């Protein structure tokens, strides 16, 4: 056993340094394209009787067989009930290859709670409702007990504390405690969604990874001193065009993602090729990231067809040095060595898998995110959410009592929640007509280029005249229109008539708003803001007029 430990240690060192070299090789030519295979493991599934504990176990057996076939590194994250099962312990200690990682999955179960000396309040040994199945349902002191129990049990089995802890959502107190006491390296959480399984995460850093605020693990911090130094990577691989509007008009989104069980997404070969092409070949900033994998609750029979598409494709891209495949821990260590604060990133989808003329560009920084969206010849900025490290989550100091969970950023443009099927909310480019009316300027196909490490420049032809350039910088959004000199043009925001908008004050220099009791604002560094004095008509909510043919909006909330 001692010799085997030395061999495993040398193998891990070789993999780690090889991964570092891969990052350096890619960064010389373009931003690294990184993939994590993350499978997370539950011991029991009470919702569907046919999914027995044995079915769950056999799913993990098959997942390991597959990654061994291709010699791919993978991360397996264990819920506590699986961690204490001797079958999983033996499987992951003996069968799992040395280039793989075992970490923690932070959903709370009955044996976990009882091992921490508390009373289980769930209806089943694993209950997915937020007030019992996640750490947000417990007080900060109880969360620390849950962390201590898990960490000591993990160390007693695997000989060390886990480096990676993932969850659909994880609170800042737990994450900071895991880092401060146990030095975890990386974490992961769910993609943005509305209402799915009762969990809403909306407006956050879209894809890739970020350093969370000490007050809110869903929000990137703006400063090094106020961030938890554990990067969180977004899971599941949202469709960058179609996930955003999925379920528009309802209270719950459906799923358009890389998850292999979804036949229109990660289970479809054409969609997978399209999505991988975006990750591997398209314009981006800093780095590109995707997570492949599925929880064992979906069972091997359901996920196998999709994984049989994705895993061989991933292996071929790795062999061509087009993508780096590594464990979550390795990606976390690289991120921490490379970035002192959250970097700016982008996802550019300028080809439409459905051939409906839709295009989407996502930009993220530690100050805000935005989404530029085209449908045929129509253009709008359909999303802008601000980030502020002072925004406390509802669960920072107290337990959540609802079966639902909600994490939100600060909305300035919310194209999902402020839209209806008849009125898509967003910022549009408008121009005054000679006869006195106004017209929305349409657009041609955009081009995208990174002009600086944190700057993404998007340019497109306007119809009937001119060109628009949108520059996304870390704390600013700039819009200029060439060829419209002497013309009256502006950005105009409109929303659905019954949209619940957060704006409190609209004046010439800034727009102020509130999320619950938290005040925030967007200010104009170039251009003049005008609010609609008759907002009941909802013809528009506000307009931003250019100064010197340019508009500059400051997204730093100060």
N, C-alpha and C positions, 0 to 999 in steps of 0.2 A: 504493500500500500504506500509505503514511503517513497519508493522509486516511481510508482505511478503518479504520485503527487508532484514529483520533480519534473517528470515528463510532461504532465499537464501544464505545469507552470511555464516550462520552456515553450510549449506549443502556444500558450496564450500570449506570451511575450512576442513570439514570431508573428502571430496574427495581428497583435496591436501595432507593432512597428510597421508591418506590411500595410495595415490600414492607414497609418500616418503617411507613408510614402504614396499611397494611392491618392490621398487628399492633396498632397503637394504636387503630384503629377497633374491632376486635373486642374488645380488652381492656377498653374502656369498658363493654361490655355483658356479656360473658362471656369465659371463657378462650379464647385463639386455638385454632382448629382448623387444623392444618398438614398438608399433604401434600407429600411429595417423590416425584417420578418418578425412580427410580434404575435404570438398566440397566447391568449390568456385562458386560465384553467380553473373551472369550478368542479367541485366534487359531486354536487347534486343539482338537479333541475326539477323543482316541484311543480312547474306550470304544465308540463306535458308528461303523463304517465309513461308513455312509450320511451321517453329519453331516460333510461335508467342510469345508475352510477356506472354500470359496466359499459354502456354505450358511450358515456363521456370519457371514460378511461381509454377505450379502444380508439376513440377519435384522436387523442394525444399520441397514442402508439403510431397511428398512421401518419400524423403530422411529422413525427420524428423520422419515420422511414423515408418520407419524401425529401426532407432536407438533407438526410444522409446520402440519398441517391445522387444529389447534385452537389454534395459537399458545401452547402451553403450555411453560413452562420445564422442563427436565429435566437430570439429571446422568448423564453417561456415564463410567464408571470403567474404566480400561484396565489389563488385565494386561500385563506387560512384553512378552510375545510379540506382543500386538496393538499396543502402543505403537511398536515398531520396524518394523512393517509399513507401507510407504509408502501402501498403499491406505487404511488407517484414518487415517493422518496427513492425507491429502488430503481424505477424507470429512469428518472432524471440523473441519478448518481452513476448508474452503470451503463445505460444505453445512450444517453445524450452525448453527442460528440464534444470534444474539448473546445471547439471553436464556437460553442453556443453559450448562452447565458441563462441563468435562472434568477428571477427576481420576484417581486411581490405585486399582486393585484389587489387594490384597496377597495373591495366591497366587503362589508362586514357581515359575519355569519354567527349563528348561535354558538358553536364551540369557541369561536374567537371571543365573543362577549363574556361567556361564562368562564373562560380561562383568565379573563381580566377581573373576575370577581364581581361581575355585574349581572343584572337580570335581563334576559332576552325578551324583547317586546314584539318580535315578529310573529307572523302567522305560520311561517315555515322555517326550517333550519337555515335556508337562504331566502331572504325576502327582499325583493328588488325595490321596494318603496323607499324614498329618499330619507325618511325619518328614522328608519331602522337599518337599511342596507348600505348606507354611506356614512362616513365619519361626520358629515354635516349634521346628522341627527343626534350627536352626542356633544356634551360640554367639552370645552378645551381640556379640562383635567381628565375627563374620560378618554378623550382622543389620545392623550399621552400614554395612558395605561394600555390602550389598544396597540399603540406603536411598540411599546416596550415588550409586551407579550409576544407580538409577531416577530420582532427582531431577535429576541432570545431563542425562540423556538427555531427560527430559520438558522441561526448560528449553530445551534446544537445538532442540526441535521447536516448542514453543508459546510460547516467549519469557518464561516465568515458571514458578515452581515450582507444583505443584498445591496447592490449598487443602483438598481433601477426599481422604481415603484410607479405603477400606473393605475389609472382609474378613469371611469367616465368623467368624473369631476372630483377634485381633491381640494380641500380647504387650505388656506395659507398657514394656519396654525399648525396643522399636522405636517405639512410639507417642510416648514421651517424647523420644526422639532426633529423630523427625520434627518435633515441636513445637519443641524447643530450637534445632535448627539450621536448620530450613526453615519454621517458623512455620505449620504446617498449622492449619486452623480447625475442622474437623469430621471425624468418623469415623462408621462404622456397622458393626454386627455382626449375627450371626444371632439369630433368635428362640430362646427356650429349646427344647431338644430332648434326647431321650435316644437316643444311638447312631446317629442318622441319618448315613449316609456315614462312620460311624466317629467322629463328633464328638458329644460330650456337653457341653452347656452347661445347667446346671440350678440354679435357685434365685436367679437374678440379678434385676436391676431389670426388671420386666415391662413391656415396651413403653416408649414415649416416649424420654427421653434422660437421661443422667447424666454426671457427671464421674468418671472412673475413678481408682482408687488408683494411686499410683506403683509399688506392689508387685504389683498385680494388675488388669489392664485390664478384667476381668469384674466387679469389685466396685466399687461406688460408694465414694468416700472420704467420711469424715465431716467433715474439716477442709479449709480452703482450702489450707493449707501442704502437705498431703500428697496433693493431687489433681493429676493432669495436666490443665491447663486447656484440654482439647479435649473437647467433649461427644461422647459416643457415642450414636447413635440406633439403636434396635432395628428390624431389618428384618422383612419378610415378612408381618406382620399376622396373628398367631395368632388363631384362633377363641377368644374369651375364655371360652366355656363348654366346648367339646368338645375343644380341642387337649390340655388337661391330662391327660385320661384316655385319649387315643388310644394304643392298644397296651397298655393295662393288662393285667398278667399276663405280658407278654413283656419282652424286653430292649431292644427298639427301638420307638420311637414312629413312627406314621405321621403324615401331614401334614394338618392342617386349617387352611388359611391363605388369605390374599388372593392368593397366587401364581396368575396367570391360567391356568396349565396344569392346575389341579385342578378337575375338573368339579363336585365337591361343595362347593367353596369359591369361589375367585376366578374360576372359569370359569362360575359359575352366577348368573344375573341376580337371582334372589330372594335368594340369600345375599349378593351384593354390595350390594344395596339395604339389607339388614338391617345389614351391617357398616358401611357408610357412615353409616347412621342413628345407630349407636352413636357413631361418631367425631364427627359433626357436631352432633347434637342432645341427647345424653344428658349427665347430670351428670358433671362431671369437676373436677379441680383443676389450677391452673397453666396447662396447655395440653394439647391432645390431638394425637396424631400418627399418621400412617400412611405407609407406604412402598409405592408402586406400582411394578411393574417386574419384570423377569425377566432372568436371564443368557441370552446368545445360544445357549448349549449346548442349550437346549430347542427352538430353531428357531422361525421365524416361523409356520409352519403350525400348530404346537401352541399357541402363545401368542396368536395373533391373535383367536380367538373371545372369549377372556376379556378381552383389552385393548379389543376393540370394545365390550364392556359397560362396562368401568371408565372408560376415557378420556372418552367423551362424558358419562357421569354426573358425572365430576369436573369437566369443563368447565362443565356446567350449575350445579353447586353453587358454583363459583368466580364465575360471573356473577351469582349471587344473593348474593354476599358471605358465604356460609356456610362457606367454606373458603379458606385461603390456599395457593396452589400456588407453590412456589419451589424453588430449587436447594438441595442439601445445604449448600453453603457459606453461603448466605443464612440458612438456619435456624440453622447453627452460630454465625454472627455475632450473630444476634438473641438466641440463648440466652446467649451470653457477656456481652452487654450487659445482659441482664435478670437473670441469676442469678449470684451469687458462689459458691454451693455448690449441690449437686443439690437441686432442689425436690421437694415432694411432688406426686404425680399419682395419677390414678385412672381406671379403665375400668369402666363399669357396663353390664352386659348383663342387663336385667330382662325382656326378651321373648325367647322361645325360638324360633329359626328352625325347629326340628324339632317344635314343639308337644308336647314331652314334659314340660313343667312344670319345666324347669331354668332356673336363674338364677345369675349370677356377678358378684361385685364384686371388682375388684383394687385394692389400695392399695399405693403405693410411696413410700418416703422414702429418705433417705441412710442410715438405720439398719436398715431391714427392709422386707420385702414381706409381704403377706398376701392370701389369697383366701377370701372368704366364698361359700359354695355352697349352693344350695337345689335339691332335686329333689322336685317335688310338695310334700308337706307335711313333708319331712325337711330339716333344716338341719345343716351342720357347717362349721367352719373347717378347710378342707382343706389349707391351706398357710401356713406361717410360716417364712421364712428370714431370718437376720440377716446384716448386712453389717459387716465390720470391715476398715479400711484396712491393718491390720497382717497380714492373712492373705496370705501370699506365694503366688503361683501356682507350680506345679511347674516353670515355664519361665523364671522371673525371671532366674536366673543360669546356667542350663545348658540344653543342647539336649535336647529330647524325642527318645527313640529309638523309641517305639512308633508303629505306623501309625495308632493311635487318638489322640484328644486329649480331655482332660477338664478342664473348668472347673466348679467348684461353689462355692456359697455355704454358709452355716452352717445346717443344718437344725434346726428345732425342731418343726415339723409338716411331714411330707412325704407328701402324700396319694397320690403316684404310687409312689415307691420302697418305701414301708412298707405298701402295700395289696396285696390279692389280689382276685381276682374275687368272693370270698365275704366279704371283710372290708375295708371302706373305712376307711383310717386318717383320724383327724381329731379335733377337739375338738367335743364335743356338750354341749348344755345338759340336765342331768339334775335330777330332783327326787325326794325321798324320799316314798314313799306312806305313807298312814296305817297300813297293815297291816305296814309295815316294809321292804318291797322298794323298788326305785327304778324310775323310768320316764323314758325320753327324752321331753323336751317337743318337740312338733312345732310347726310355724310356718305363718303365713299370708304373703301377699305382702309383701315389704319395700318401704320407701320410703327414698330416699337423698337427702341434702342436704349441701352443703359449708357448715359453720358457721363456718369461719375459713380463711385462705389455705392452711393445711397440715392442716386437720382435715376428715375425712369422717365423717358421722354416718349410721348405718343403723339403722332401727327396723322392728320387725315384731311382729305379734301372736303370742303363744304359745298353744298348744292343749294342755291345756284351759283355761288361765287365764294372765293377765298379759301384759306387753309386754317385749320385750328391746330395749335400745339398745346398739349397739356403736359406740364412737368410736375412730377410727384417727387418732392424732396422730403427729408426727414420730418420737418415740422411745418412745411408749407405746400400748398397746392396752387400752381400757377396756370392760368389759362390766357392764351393770346391768340388773336385771329388776324393773320396776314391777309391783305387784299380787301379788308373791310374799312380801310381808312376813309373817313368822311361819312361812314354809315353808322347808324345807331344800332349797336348790338349789346346784348347782355346775357347773363345767366339767370334763368328763371326757375324757381322751385314751386312745384304744385304737388298736391297730394289728393287722396280720395276725400270726398266731402265729409265723411264721418271720422276721419283719422284723428286720433288723440295725440296732438302735437305737443312737444315739451317747451316750446318757445315762450319766454316771458317778456322779453324786450327786443325790439328790432329797431335799430337806429342807423345813422349813416356810417358808423365805424365798426359796429359789431352786432352780433346776434347772441343774446343770452338765453339760457335754457336751464331746466332743472330735471334731473332724474330722481324721483322721490324728493328728498330735501337737499340733494347735492347739486350745487350751482356750477355751471360751466359755460364757456362761450367760444365762439369763433370770431376773430377780428379780421378786418380788412386792412392789409398793408398797402394795397393799391386797388382803388375802386371804391364806389359808393354803394351802400346798401339801402334799399327802399322796401319797407313793408307795405302790404296791402291794407289800406285803411278800412276796407270792406271785406274782411276775411270770410264773412258768412257766405259770400258768393263762391269762394274757393277757386276763382279764376286763376289766381296764383297766391302764394303765401309771402314770398319775398323775391326781390330781384337784386342782382349785383351788377352794377354798371362799371365798365372799365375806366381806367385812367391811363392815358397814353397807349391805348389799345391793348391793355393788359389788366388782368385781375390777379391779385395775390391774396390768398386766404391763409391766415396763420392758424394752425391746428394745435399749437401749444397752449394749453388752458392756463393762461395767466393774465 
